[in-house]
Amino acid sequence: PGDDAAVLEVGGRVVATTDTLVHGPDFRLAWSSARELGFKAAAVNIADVAAMGARPVALLVALALPDDTPLSFVHGLADGLAEACAELAPGCAVEGGDLTVSDTLTVAVTALGSLDANPPVLRSGARVGDVVHVIGELGQADRGLRLLFDRFTDAAGIPVPILAADRAALDPADAHALERQLTPRPPVADALRAAALGATAMMDISDGLVLDAARLADASGVTLDIDSRRLGPDVERALRGGEDHGFLVTFPPGGAAVGERIGAVVPRGAAGVLVDGAAFSGRGGWDPYRDWDAGRG
């Protein structure tokens, strides 16, 4: 409890995690194609397995579908799941699942990973003197989310479909941010390399850098001091935005590391997270029931 996934002893150690995407608080069909939804459902679970230093090996997928769901939509979901496995975790595949009926479209995925005789990388392993790294981009998924609400809703705030012409009209930066929101691409291979290089702690950044850094700091009994100069031009979005599904990692000082260094582990103080040496204040992190306006499907 408290880590990205559970480590189970079953004649060898297996890492297991599960995540549920519900139409409304987690995605909107006006904005996500079936393929994109399948890709995202796989990606967010694969990331949690990789965050433990485990090699993703299998997905179990349960679908709760409205009566009028066309078969083509289910095929699209399957294509997206397969595409994500092939791109992010070659060798991982959907190995089973379940189908049932519901008024609200729901996709539940359980991911399994193998530690291959290696120890798991926990959130609780960071030590004073370690360096703090981020693997992957920060703030892009949040930018994509704001783009959806700003440009693809009607006067009443109801989502409107994104047409091919709408996507083609986006500038490259907005198009990239939208892709990172709808089809996140966690850098799984880099996370596994970080584990092999001796990462002391690691977790998936799903709820925003500040919020997830606080969780890692609490689990390890330390404070993480983040250098805002290393976060790029949009510091606030990098600190607060969620759903990037990169990785927050700590490494011993002076050794090999993966990703970009953004700070250091210091003795535990009153705050679990410092930014430029000062306690971070204000709201941070991702809450689907707040940030997706709590709408239901």
Backbone bond lengths (Angstrom), bond angles and torsions (degrees), N, CA, C in turn:
res aa  C-N    CA-C-N  psi(-1)  N-CA   C-N-CA  omega(-1)  CA-C   N-CA-C  phi
1 P - - - 1.467 - - 1.534 110.53 -
2 G 1.321 115.57 135.77 1.450 119.97 179.00 1.506 114.72 101.09
3 D 1.333 117.66 -10.37 1.457 120.61 176.43 1.522 110.18 -104.50
4 D 1.338 115.84 178.16 1.463 119.74 -178.68 1.525 112.35 -68.28
5 A 1.322 117.09 -25.32 1.461 120.91 -177.62 1.520 108.72 -153.92
6 A 1.329 114.92 167.56 1.462 120.94 177.03 1.523 109.65 -95.54
7 V 1.333 116.29 146.91 1.462 121.76 174.82 1.524 107.35 -106.92
8 L 1.323 115.51 117.93 1.460 121.77 -175.43 1.522 110.12 -110.69
9 E 1.321 116.23 136.59 1.457 121.65 176.59 1.519 108.25 -95.21
10 V 1.334 116.05 108.00 1.474 121.08 -178.36 1.528 108.74 -135.79
11 G 1.341 115.35 58.65 1.456 118.88 -174.67 1.511 111.39 72.39
12 G 1.282 117.05 31.32 1.451 126.33 -168.83 1.511 106.36 137.74
13 R 1.323 117.28 150.81 1.459 119.17 -173.14 1.525 111.65 -90.65
14 V 1.334 114.27 127.78 1.469 122.86 179.10 1.521 108.34 -116.81
15 V 1.311 116.65 136.09 1.463 122.33 175.55 1.526 108.06 -97.41
16 A 1.321 117.27 131.84 1.464 121.61 -175.75 1.528 110.03 -132.84
17 T 1.327 115.56 139.11 1.462 121.19 177.10 1.522 109.17 -148.46
18 T 1.317 117.02 162.94 1.464 120.18 177.05 1.518 109.08 -146.96
19 D 1.325 115.65 150.20 1.456 121.70 179.96 1.524 108.01 -149.21
20 T 1.316 115.95 143.57 1.463 121.67 -178.02 1.524 109.99 -120.49
21 L 1.337 116.22 132.18 1.458 122.63 175.20 1.526 107.98 -110.54
22 V 1.335 115.72 121.72 1.466 122.20 -176.77 1.524 108.87 -114.28
23 H 1.339 115.12 132.77 1.456 118.27 178.43 1.524 110.35 -62.04
24 G 1.309 115.73 123.30 1.458 122.44 -175.74 1.505 109.89 121.75
25 P 1.323 119.25 -84.19 1.465 119.70 -178.25 1.525 114.19 -72.81
26 D 1.336 118.82 -22.25 1.466 121.43 -174.56 1.523 114.53 -111.78
27 F 1.297 119.31 -27.02 1.459 122.04 177.89 1.524 108.34 -161.17
28 R 1.341 115.60 165.75 1.460 121.74 176.31 1.529 108.28 -131.84
29 L 1.307 116.47 128.97 1.469 120.01 -178.96 1.525 112.49 -65.23
30 A 1.321 117.48 -22.73 1.461 119.43 175.17 1.529 110.77 -64.57
31 W 1.321 116.45 -25.25 1.467 120.43 -174.83 1.519 113.19 -107.71
32 S 1.315 118.84 -27.73 1.465 121.90 -175.67 1.518 110.61 -110.93
33 S 1.315 116.32 130.43 1.458 119.84 170.45 1.525 108.68 -75.43
34 A 1.327 116.23 167.14 1.462 120.03 177.71 1.526 110.42 -60.14
35 R 1.331 116.60 -42.17 1.469 119.96 179.80 1.527 110.48 -62.50
36 E 1.326 117.55 -43.96 1.462 120.20 179.44 1.519 111.51 -63.72
37 L 1.322 117.09 -39.91 1.458 120.30 178.99 1.522 110.84 -64.06
38 G 1.334 117.00 -43.91 1.451 119.63 177.55 1.517 112.21 -61.89
39 F 1.328 116.05 -41.78 1.465 120.62 179.48 1.528 109.98 -61.16
40 K 1.332 116.64 -47.50 1.469 120.01 -177.64 1.522 111.33 -65.25
41 A 1.332 117.21 -40.88 1.465 120.23 -179.73 1.522 111.18 -60.03
42 A 1.334 116.40 -39.27 1.463 119.64 177.13 1.522 110.98 -71.26
43 A 1.332 116.56 -44.82 1.463 120.90 -172.68 1.523 112.61 -61.72
44 V 1.333 117.53 -43.09 1.467 119.05 -174.90 1.528 111.11 -68.38
45 N 1.322 116.99 -28.60 1.465 120.41 177.28 1.519 111.94 -81.25
46 I 1.310 116.98 -40.60 1.462 120.86 176.49 1.525 110.24 -58.95
47 A 1.343 116.75 -38.11 1.460 120.55 179.68 1.525 111.71 -61.87
48 D 1.330 117.47 -41.19 1.462 120.14 -178.94 1.523 111.94 -66.21
49 V 1.317 116.73 -35.13 1.464 119.85 176.68 1.529 110.22 -68.06
50 A 1.336 116.31 -46.21 1.462 120.23 -179.06 1.518 111.83 -64.28
51 A 1.340 116.97 -31.07 1.462 120.76 179.30 1.516 112.38 -62.22
52 M 1.315 117.47 -20.58 1.461 121.74 177.00 1.529 111.81 -91.10
53 G 1.340 116.59 1.79 1.455 120.30 -176.66 1.504 113.65 81.24
54 A 1.341 117.07 17.68 1.459 121.66 -177.03 1.529 110.74 -103.62
55 R 1.298 116.02 147.86 1.467 123.59 178.54 1.523 108.75 -84.87
56 P 1.344 118.57 116.13 1.467 119.92 -179.99 1.529 111.27 -62.07
57 V 1.341 116.22 132.15 1.467 119.17 -176.31 1.524 113.69 -124.25
58 A 1.335 118.70 -24.12 1.471 118.97 -175.53 1.517 110.73 -159.60
59 L 1.352 114.89 149.21 1.455 122.20 172.69 1.522 109.09 -122.91
60 L 1.332 116.27 142.21 1.455 123.10 169.40 1.522 106.67 -115.82
61 V 1.324 117.41 127.20 1.461 121.53 -170.49 1.519 110.06 -121.53
62 A 1.333 116.20 124.82 1.457 121.97 175.48 1.527 108.18 -113.03
63 L 1.342 116.11 128.23 1.455 122.43 -179.23 1.521 110.02 -116.03
64 A 1.328 115.74 128.38 1.462 121.65 171.09 1.527 106.39 -111.27
65 L 1.333 116.75 113.48 1.454 121.91 -167.06 1.524 112.16 -121.17
66 P 1.338 117.34 139.31 1.462 119.08 171.72 1.526 111.54 -61.45
67 D 1.323 117.04 154.92 1.466 122.09 -176.45 1.522 113.05 -56.38
68 D 1.339 117.06 -33.17 1.459 119.76 -173.54 1.525 113.53 -92.77
69 T 1.332 117.66 14.82 1.460 120.11 179.12 1.528 110.48 -66.84
70 P 1.330 118.79 122.74 1.468 119.64 179.43 1.523 111.84 -72.22
71 L 1.306 115.85 149.54 1.458 120.77 179.31 1.523 111.18 -59.75
72 S 1.319 117.29 -33.20 1.467 120.23 179.22 1.526 111.58 -60.52
73 F 1.331 116.87 -32.56 1.460 119.88 178.53 1.535 110.21 -66.89
74 V 1.316 117.23 -41.48 1.463 120.65 178.52 1.521 110.49 -64.70
75 H 1.331 116.64 -39.85 1.470 120.01 175.56 1.532 110.34 -60.71
76 G 1.337 116.68 -41.55 1.458 120.33 178.49 1.520 112.38 -62.51
77 L 1.330 116.25 -42.45 1.464 120.10 175.01 1.524 111.08 -57.29
78 A 1.323 115.60 -47.12 1.466 120.16 -179.23 1.520 110.98 -61.28
79 D 1.327 116.34 -39.95 1.465 119.99 178.95 1.528 110.65 -63.52
80 G 1.345 116.84 -42.18 1.453 120.06 179.63 1.515 112.52 -65.51
81 L 1.326 116.83 -41.43 1.468 120.64 176.55 1.526 111.01 -60.06
82 A 1.329 116.04 -45.91 1.462 120.34 -179.40 1.527 111.57 -65.71
83 E 1.329 116.20 -39.54 1.459 120.41 179.83 1.527 111.23 -63.29
84 A 1.324 116.41 -43.22 1.465 119.84 179.66 1.524 111.18 -63.92
85 C 1.317 116.82 -42.78 1.467 119.61 178.48 1.524 110.86 -60.58
86 A 1.333 116.63 -46.60 1.460 120.86 -177.25 1.525 111.63 -64.13
87 E 1.333 116.65 -39.04 1.466 120.32 -176.50 1.523 112.64 -80.71
88 L 1.326 117.31 -43.71 1.455 120.94 -171.54 1.517 113.68 -92.31
89 A 1.333 117.30 -33.23 1.465 121.03 -173.67 1.518 109.79 -145.96
90 P 1.328 118.31 71.01 1.468 120.47 -179.43 1.528 111.52 -52.01
91 G 1.320 115.89 133.65 1.458 121.54 -175.99 1.511 113.00 100.69
92 C 1.338 117.13 -20.14 1.459 121.43 174.71 1.530 108.67 -83.76
93 A 1.334 117.17 145.38 1.466 120.68 -179.25 1.518 110.15 -155.11
94 V 1.320 115.05 160.78 1.469 120.56 172.65 1.523 108.09 -73.19
95 E 1.332 116.70 122.40 1.463 120.97 -175.07 1.528 112.72 -111.61
96 G 1.321 117.54 0.43 1.453 119.14 179.28 1.501 110.38 163.02
97 G 1.337 116.06 -172.46 1.449 120.18 179.31 1.514 111.84 158.17
98 D 1.336 115.93 -149.14 1.456 120.31 -174.42 1.517 108.85 -156.11
99 L 1.321 115.56 154.37 1.464 123.32 175.54 1.519 109.11 -126.95
100 T 1.335 115.53 136.35 1.451 119.67 174.26 1.525 108.98 -150.78
101 V 1.327 116.30 179.06 1.462 121.93 -174.85 1.523 109.43 -108.82
102 S 1.326 115.87 140.81 1.458 121.36 177.01 1.520 108.66 -156.11
103 D 1.327 116.37 150.97 1.459 119.47 174.45 1.521 111.91 -68.29
104 T 1.329 117.40 -23.95 1.459 122.25 -179.19 1.522 109.58 -113.46
105 L 1.310 117.16 122.82 1.457 121.99 178.90 1.520 110.10 -63.02
106 T 1.322 115.75 125.39 1.457 121.81 -177.55 1.522 109.38 -136.56
107 V 1.319 116.14 134.84 1.464 122.09 177.86 1.522 107.67 -121.84
108 A 1.323 116.98 115.70 1.464 121.89 179.29 1.525 108.77 -114.52
109 V 1.313 116.49 126.52 1.461 121.45 -177.20 1.526 109.24 -123.41
110 T 1.317 115.93 131.84 1.457 122.67 169.46 1.518 107.69 -108.79
111 A 1.325 116.51 129.00 1.468 121.75 179.89 1.519 109.53 -113.32
112 L 1.307 115.15 141.08 1.459 122.60 177.97 1.522 109.19 -120.38
113 G 1.328 116.06 142.74 1.452 120.44 179.52 1.511 111.18 -138.24
114 S 1.329 115.33 156.85 1.464 121.80 179.09 1.521 109.87 -108.30
115 L 1.324 116.11 133.59 1.459 120.77 175.85 1.523 112.31 -83.14
116 D 1.325 116.71 -10.03 1.473 120.89 177.55 1.527 111.61 51.20
117 A 1.317 116.44 43.52 1.470 124.37 177.39 1.520 113.32 71.52
118 N 1.326 118.37 7.99 1.459 121.36 177.07 1.528 110.23 -93.69
119 P 1.317 118.56 156.16 1.469 120.00 176.29 1.516 110.72 -72.54
120 P 1.319 118.99 148.76 1.464 120.35 175.45 1.522 110.51 -70.51
121 V 1.324 115.69 151.45 1.466 120.93 173.90 1.526 106.74 -97.60
122 L 1.321 116.92 117.60 1.455 122.61 -174.79 1.529 110.99 -101.45
123 R 1.313 115.78 168.87 1.463 120.40 172.91 1.523 111.47 -74.53
124 S 1.295 117.05 -17.11 1.462 121.72 -169.77 1.521 113.85 -93.18
125 G 1.337 118.39 9.49 1.457 119.72 -173.00 1.507 116.80 -97.68
126 A 1.343 119.29 -3.08 1.464 121.19 -177.71 1.523 110.33 -66.76
127 R 1.336 115.87 140.07 1.459 121.55 -178.91 1.520 110.51 -127.83
128 V 1.306 116.18 151.67 1.463 121.05 178.78 1.529 109.41 -56.00
129 G 1.318 115.71 131.64 1.457 121.76 -177.37 1.508 113.58 101.14
130 D 1.337 117.22 -18.39 1.465 120.11 176.20 1.528 110.24 -63.51
131 V 1.320 115.66 157.18 1.457 121.02 173.58 1.521 108.76 -99.71
132 V 1.333 116.05 148.77 1.455 122.42 -177.82 1.521 109.20 -105.66
133 H 1.327 116.30 127.44 1.460 122.36 -179.99 1.522 110.09 -123.69
134 V 1.323 114.87 155.49 1.459 122.33 169.33 1.521 108.28 -119.99
135 I 1.323 115.44 132.31 1.462 121.91 174.09 1.520 107.02 -107.46
136 G 1.323 117.41 118.49 1.452 121.16 -179.83 1.525 111.79 107.48
137 E 1.312 115.71 -179.34 1.453 122.16 -176.67 1.530 111.29 -87.78
138 L 1.328 114.70 155.12 1.455 121.21 176.61 1.530 109.14 -122.00
139 G 1.329 115.66 134.70 1.450 121.36 171.60 1.513 116.43 88.20
140 Q 1.325 118.32 -9.10 1.459 119.75 -176.43 1.529 112.03 -72.06
141 A 1.329 117.46 -41.29 1.465 119.61 179.33 1.525 110.94 -64.46
142 D 1.332 116.59 -36.73 1.457 119.50 177.43 1.526 110.50 -66.53
143 R 1.314 117.03 -40.40 1.465 119.58 176.22 1.522 110.09 -60.66
144 G 1.324 117.06 -41.78 1.459 120.48 177.96 1.513 112.40 -63.17
145 L 1.338 117.35 -38.34 1.464 121.31 178.48 1.526 111.22 -64.27
146 R 1.324 115.72 -44.85 1.464 118.75 179.02 1.522 110.91 -63.98
147 L 1.321 116.70 -35.53 1.463 120.97 176.85 1.522 110.44 -61.06
148 L 1.318 117.19 -41.95 1.467 120.91 179.01 1.524 111.15 -61.22
149 F 1.323 117.11 -48.04 1.454 119.71 -177.58 1.525 112.57 -71.56
150 D 1.328 116.50 -30.29 1.466 119.31 -177.63 1.531 112.81 -79.86
151 R 1.330 116.87 -34.56 1.468 119.40 -170.92 1.526 114.44 -112.98
152 F 1.317 116.79 -19.24 1.460 118.05 -171.48 1.529 111.61 -124.02
153 T 1.334 115.27 44.90 1.457 122.50 170.33 1.523 108.39 -134.08
154 D 1.328 115.62 156.06 1.465 118.62 178.62 1.532 109.90 -88.15
155 A 1.317 116.26 -172.32 1.463 120.85 -175.89 1.523 112.46 -61.76
156 A 1.343 116.56 -25.98 1.461 120.94 179.52 1.530 112.51 -90.24
157 G 1.334 116.19 1.43 1.453 120.04 -179.10 1.515 114.64 84.50
158 I 1.331 117.48 10.83 1.467 121.65 179.39 1.534 108.94 -84.09
159 P 1.348 117.85 132.96 1.458 119.26 179.74 1.529 112.41 -59.53
160 V 1.326 115.60 140.71 1.456 121.82 175.04 1.517 108.09 -115.90
161 P 1.324 117.86 149.27 1.470 120.49 -176.63 1.531 112.56 -60.02
162 I 1.331 114.63 144.65 1.464 121.22 174.62 1.525 107.15 -92.09
163 L 1.308 117.30 115.87 1.455 122.36 -179.63 1.525 110.23 -86.94
164 A 1.330 115.30 160.34 1.464 119.96 178.29 1.523 110.82 -56.73
165 A 1.317 116.47 -37.89 1.466 120.12 179.24 1.521 111.31 -65.73
166 D 1.340 117.07 -34.39 1.461 120.69 177.77 1.530 110.42 -63.64
167 R 1.312 115.96 -44.16 1.466 119.91 -179.80 1.522 110.69 -65.20
168 A 1.329 116.16 -41.34 1.459 120.05 -179.00 1.523 111.96 -64.29
169 A 1.341 116.82 -26.77 1.459 120.87 -177.35 1.527 113.07 -83.21
170 L 1.327 118.25 -10.18 1.460 120.83 -179.44 1.521 110.72 -70.72
171 D 1.321 116.25 145.05 1.465 117.95 173.61 1.532 108.03 -73.16
172 P 1.344 118.47 161.59 1.473 120.46 -173.61 1.523 114.07 -56.21
173 A 1.334 117.42 -38.08 1.468 119.45 -178.35 1.524 111.05 -66.81
174 D 1.328 117.19 -42.84 1.461 120.56 178.43 1.526 111.05 -68.09
175 A 1.326 116.68 -39.31 1.463 119.90 178.85 1.525 110.72 -62.10
176 H 1.327 116.42 -39.90 1.465 120.59 178.86 1.528 110.58 -65.15
177 A 1.339 116.10 -44.21 1.467 119.92 -179.76 1.525 110.91 -63.57
178 L 1.326 117.59 -40.91 1.455 120.83 179.24 1.527 110.66 -63.12
179 E 1.323 116.06 -41.68 1.470 119.53 178.45 1.525 110.71 -62.53
180 R 1.328 117.32 -40.99 1.463 120.24 -178.80 1.529 112.02 -68.04
181 Q 1.330 118.18 -25.35 1.453 121.25 174.99 1.519 111.03 -77.93
182 L 1.318 117.77 -45.89 1.466 121.24 -173.84 1.525 112.78 -82.39
183 T 1.320 117.56 -32.06 1.469 121.11 179.72 1.526 109.32 -136.23
184 P 1.338 117.85 74.54 1.472 120.18 -178.78 1.523 110.86 -61.23
185 R 1.327 114.24 145.65 1.461 120.18 -178.01 1.530 110.16 -124.41
186 P 1.307 117.77 79.68 1.465 120.00 178.82 1.524 110.65 -60.98
187 P 1.339 117.97 134.90 1.463 121.56 -179.14 1.528 111.49 -77.09
188 V 1.312 115.11 74.68 1.468 121.94 -172.07 1.523 111.76 -61.28
189 A 1.337 117.43 -45.55 1.462 120.17 -177.67 1.526 110.79 -60.38
190 D 1.324 117.44 -38.45 1.458 120.44 178.85 1.525 111.26 -68.60
191 A 1.335 117.52 -35.93 1.459 119.83 177.32 1.527 110.76 -64.16
192 L 1.315 116.50 -41.81 1.463 119.36 178.98 1.531 110.97 -67.24
193 R 1.329 116.31 -34.25 1.468 119.61 176.24 1.529 109.95 -67.49
194 A 1.327 117.22 -38.29 1.462 120.51 177.50 1.521 110.60 -60.58
195 A 1.320 116.38 -43.08 1.464 119.83 178.04 1.521 110.81 -61.70
196 A 1.327 116.44 -42.58 1.469 120.28 -179.08 1.520 111.72 -66.01
197 L 1.335 117.30 -28.42 1.464 121.26 -179.57 1.521 112.98 -83.55
198 G 1.333 116.66 -2.63 1.456 119.58 175.05 1.502 115.49 100.70
199 A 1.333 117.97 29.21 1.456 120.46 175.24 1.519 109.51 -52.62
200 T 1.330 116.34 135.79 1.465 119.65 -178.78 1.520 112.47 -87.30
201 A 1.334 117.15 -27.13 1.467 122.16 176.88 1.517 107.68 -153.69
202 M 1.344 115.55 151.28 1.463 119.12 179.92 1.519 108.91 -159.78
203 M 1.346 115.14 147.33 1.456 119.89 173.63 1.520 109.41 -155.56
204 D 1.316 115.03 155.37 1.460 123.43 175.64 1.526 109.01 -71.86
205 I 1.340 116.73 132.31 1.466 120.57 176.85 1.517 107.49 -90.11
206 S 1.315 115.93 89.49 1.465 120.68 -179.42 1.519 112.38 -105.74
207 D 1.328 117.86 -26.25 1.459 121.30 -173.25 1.522 113.23 -113.14
208 G 1.328 117.89 14.50 1.451 121.45 -179.89 1.511 111.84 106.56
209 L 1.350 116.23 143.94 1.459 121.03 -174.85 1.521 112.30 -58.60
210 V 1.332 118.27 -48.16 1.466 120.43 -176.00 1.522 111.25 -63.91
211 L 1.332 116.82 -46.95 1.463 119.87 -177.60 1.524 110.79 -65.56
212 D 1.325 117.30 -43.71 1.465 119.08 -178.81 1.522 111.51 -72.47
213 A 1.328 118.06 -33.86 1.466 120.14 174.82 1.519 110.89 -62.66
214 A 1.333 116.74 -37.34 1.466 119.86 177.53 1.529 110.75 -64.28
215 R 1.318 116.35 -38.38 1.466 119.60 178.59 1.521 111.15 -64.70
216 L 1.331 116.51 -44.04 1.465 120.13 179.07 1.528 109.88 -65.03
217 A 1.324 116.79 -41.60 1.463 120.71 179.78 1.521 111.27 -62.78
218 D 1.332 117.10 -43.32 1.461 120.76 179.35 1.525 110.97 -63.62
219 A 1.335 116.27 -42.81 1.463 119.79 -179.08 1.525 111.57 -64.57
220 S 1.337 116.88 -33.28 1.461 121.56 -176.33 1.527 113.25 -93.53
221 G 1.339 117.68 -11.23 1.452 120.40 -178.44 1.515 113.05 71.04
222 V 1.332 117.24 34.58 1.457 122.49 -177.83 1.529 108.79 -133.87
223 T 1.314 116.35 -179.05 1.453 123.12 171.62 1.519 108.93 -120.27
224 L 1.325 116.46 139.68 1.456 121.94 175.70 1.522 108.55 -103.73
225 D 1.341 115.90 123.17 1.462 121.69 179.22 1.529 107.55 -104.00
226 I 1.331 115.96 112.54 1.460 122.68 -175.48 1.522 110.15 -97.46
227 D 1.324 116.25 133.92 1.458 123.46 177.92 1.526 108.20 -93.24
228 S 1.329 117.01 108.23 1.460 120.47 -174.68 1.525 112.67 -64.12
229 R 1.331 117.36 -22.79 1.467 119.93 -179.73 1.522 112.49 -66.47
230 R 1.313 115.73 -17.23 1.462 120.34 -178.31 1.534 112.72 -96.17
231 L 1.323 117.43 7.22 1.470 120.79 -174.06 1.524 113.36 -101.06
232 G 1.312 118.06 3.38 1.455 119.80 179.04 1.515 112.08 90.20
233 P 1.343 117.00 -175.79 1.464 120.72 -172.68 1.528 114.57 -71.08
234 D 1.320 118.84 -27.94 1.461 121.33 -177.91 1.526 109.09 -106.15
235 V 1.316 115.09 78.87 1.464 120.88 -172.72 1.526 111.25 -64.79
236 E 1.324 117.96 -44.57 1.452 120.55 -177.22 1.524 111.29 -60.00
237 R 1.314 116.79 -44.17 1.464 119.69 -179.90 1.530 110.70 -67.49
238 A 1.333 117.10 -38.51 1.463 120.02 177.92 1.522 111.31 -62.93
239 L 1.333 116.61 -37.23 1.464 120.21 -178.51 1.527 112.48 -75.36
240 R 1.322 117.24 -39.39 1.459 120.80 -167.97 1.523 114.39 -104.67
241 G 1.322 118.09 -26.23 1.462 120.51 -172.27 1.514 113.07 -68.25
242 G 1.332 116.61 144.33 1.468 121.18 -179.22 1.511 113.12 -111.33
243 E 1.309 114.81 178.32 1.462 125.51 174.29 1.524 114.62 69.86
244 D 1.328 117.93 21.23 1.464 118.95 176.26 1.528 111.52 -74.73
245 H 1.325 116.74 -36.44 1.466 122.49 -179.21 1.525 112.57 59.51
246 G 1.340 114.26 37.99 1.452 119.46 162.60 1.525 107.71 -87.19
247 F 1.340 116.55 -160.49 1.459 119.84 -175.88 1.527 110.38 -133.78
248 L 1.321 115.52 134.19 1.455 123.75 172.56 1.519 107.18 -96.73
249 V 1.326 116.70 122.95 1.463 121.27 -170.92 1.523 110.17 -134.75
250 T 1.315 116.82 144.03 1.461 121.19 169.85 1.525 108.83 -116.43
251 F 1.331 114.39 142.05 1.459 121.92 -179.72 1.519 109.82 -128.45
252 P 1.336 117.95 151.97 1.462 119.69 172.29 1.528 109.83 -61.08
253 P 1.321 117.85 146.99 1.467 119.68 -178.57 1.522 111.97 -67.39
254 G 1.326 115.23 143.92 1.456 120.21 173.08 1.509 116.08 83.94
255 G 1.316 117.63 -3.00 1.455 119.88 -178.66 1.512 112.34 -104.21
256 A 1.327 115.01 -175.43 1.460 120.38 177.17 1.519 109.77 -68.95
257 A 1.325 116.70 148.27 1.454 121.51 -178.49 1.518 109.24 -149.57
258 V 1.320 115.54 167.74 1.457 123.44 179.49 1.524 107.94 -125.18
259 G 1.333 117.41 143.83 1.453 121.37 176.33 1.515 112.46 90.74
260 E 1.337 114.63 -164.74 1.463 121.85 -177.16 1.520 110.31 -104.70
261 R 1.310 115.50 131.51 1.463 119.33 177.56 1.522 109.74 -73.12
262 I 1.347 117.18 129.39 1.461 120.27 -178.64 1.520 112.79 -125.57
263 G 1.324 118.12 1.10 1.446 117.87 -178.38 1.512 112.87 170.69
264 A 1.337 114.32 -162.03 1.457 120.68 -176.14 1.519 110.11 -143.24
265 V 1.325 114.45 157.90 1.462 121.42 174.73 1.526 108.15 -93.30
266 V 1.324 116.45 125.83 1.469 122.11 -177.34 1.530 108.88 -124.01
267 P 1.326 117.53 168.04 1.478 118.87 179.97 1.522 111.95 -57.55
268 R 1.297 115.45 149.27 1.455 121.03 -178.06 1.526 111.17 -62.86
269 G 1.326 113.77 129.51 1.460 119.77 175.66 1.507 109.91 -119.74
270 A 1.316 115.81 -157.81 1.455 120.02 -179.04 1.519 111.60 -67.47
271 A 1.339 116.81 -30.18 1.461 122.01 -179.76 1.522 109.72 -112.92
272 G 1.335 115.16 143.20 1.456 119.32 178.07 1.514 112.93 -76.62
273 V 1.338 116.86 -24.45 1.462 121.62 -178.43 1.519 109.52 -129.56
274 L 1.317 115.73 129.32 1.454 123.13 171.42 1.525 108.35 -112.95
275 V 1.307 116.95 146.34 1.456 122.09 171.12 1.520 106.61 -120.83
276 D 1.338 115.46 115.69 1.469 121.72 -175.96 1.524 111.24 56.50
277 G 1.328 115.53 37.62 1.449 121.17 175.25 1.501 116.27 85.45
278 A 1.336 117.47 -4.54 1.468 120.91 -178.84 1.518 110.05 -115.67
279 A 1.331 115.85 148.15 1.466 120.01 179.14 1.520 109.64 -60.16
280 F 1.325 116.34 134.79 1.465 120.73 179.53 1.517 108.92 -74.79
281 S 1.329 116.13 133.89 1.449 120.06 179.66 1.511 109.84 -121.56
282 G 1.302 116.73 158.75 1.459 121.41 179.02 1.513 111.47 95.08
283 R 1.310 114.09 171.55 1.459 120.49 -177.10 1.509 110.74 -73.43
284 G 1.286 116.27 136.78 1.450 120.53 176.37 1.507 110.04 -142.21
285 G 1.315 116.55 152.34 1.442 120.23 173.62 1.508 114.10 101.97
286 W 1.300 114.98 170.62 1.460 124.58 -171.69 1.522 110.26 -108.18
287 D 1.309 116.14 129.91 1.457 122.19 175.24 1.524 106.89 -133.25
288 P 1.356 118.23 109.86 1.468 118.90 -175.67 1.519 113.44 -60.89
289 Y 1.319 117.59 -30.05 1.465 119.32 -178.46 1.529 111.54 -77.53
290 R 1.326 116.25 -19.57 1.451 120.53 173.98 1.535 110.33 -94.28
291 D 1.320 116.32 -50.34 1.463 120.77 -171.16 1.520 113.53 -78.93
292 W 1.342 118.42 -16.67 1.466 121.25 173.04 1.527 109.83 -104.48
293 D 1.293 119.13 17.20 1.460 128.10 177.25 1.519 114.03 59.75
294 A 1.331 117.35 20.44 1.469 123.71 172.01 1.512 113.83 63.56
295 G 1.335 118.42 15.49 1.466 120.31 -179.86 1.517 112.07 -68.53
296 R 1.314 115.10 149.84 1.465 120.35 176.73 1.521 109.18 -107.16
297 G 1.344 114.65 160.95 1.450 118.64 -179.20 1.508 112.76 -75.23
